[in-house]
Amino acid sequence: MLFTHVRSLVEYNYTVWSAHLKHDVNYIESVQRRFTKHLSGFGKYTYSIRLELLNLPRLELCRLYFHLIWAYKIIFGYVDMRSDDFWC
């Protein structure tokens, strides 16, 4: 349910728009933080414990993961983009 309602919306276009300012990163993370807090029985735990119990990574790590995949695709020619244009 979390992946259907929250993660898909938050992870959409990670490679195009990447939050790099701290307040943007915190704002995006707050979406997952609020959602997990409202799950039945999880409101009493801290955010890090909720993530551990739900076996979820922080969204910041997910964003890094998607960036690494995108960089891999550029380097090895899986997307129609020259790596010289990307790394300038």
ChimeraX attribute file (.defattr): number of C-alpha atoms within 10 A of each C-alpha:
attribute: neighborCount
match mode: 1-to-1
recipient: residues
	/A:1	6
	/A:2	13
	/A:3	11
	/A:4	8
	/A:5	10
	/A:6	14
	/A:7	15
	/A:8	11
	/A:9	10
	/A:10	16
	/A:11	17
	/A:12	10
	/A:13	12
	/A:14	16
	/A:15	15
	/A:16	8
	/A:17	9
	/A:18	15
	/A:19	15
	/A:20	9
	/A:21	9
	/A:22	8
	/A:23	10
	/A:24	12
	/A:25	14
	/A:26	14
	/A:27	13
	/A:28	15
	/A:29	15
	/A:30	14
	/A:31	14
	/A:32	19
	/A:33	19
	/A:34	12
	/A:35	14
	/A:36	21
	/A:37	16
	/A:38	11
	/A:39	11
	/A:40	8
	/A:41	10
	/A:42	17
	/A:43	14
	/A:44	11
	/A:45	13
	/A:46	13
	/A:47	18
	/A:48	13
	/A:49	12
	/A:50	19
	/A:51	17
	/A:52	12
	/A:53	11
	/A:54	12
	/A:55	8
	/A:56	14
	/A:57	11
	/A:58	14
	/A:59	20
	/A:60	15
	/A:61	10
	/A:62	15
	/A:63	18
	/A:64	14
	/A:65	13
	/A:66	15
	/A:67	16
	/A:68	13
	/A:69	13
	/A:70	15
	/A:71	18
	/A:72	13
	/A:73	15
	/A:74	19
	/A:75	16
	/A:76	10
	/A:77	12
	/A:78	11
	/A:79	13
	/A:80	8
	/A:81	12
	/A:82	12
	/A:83	15
	/A:84	9
	/A:85	8
	/A:86	10
	/A:87	9
	/A:88	5
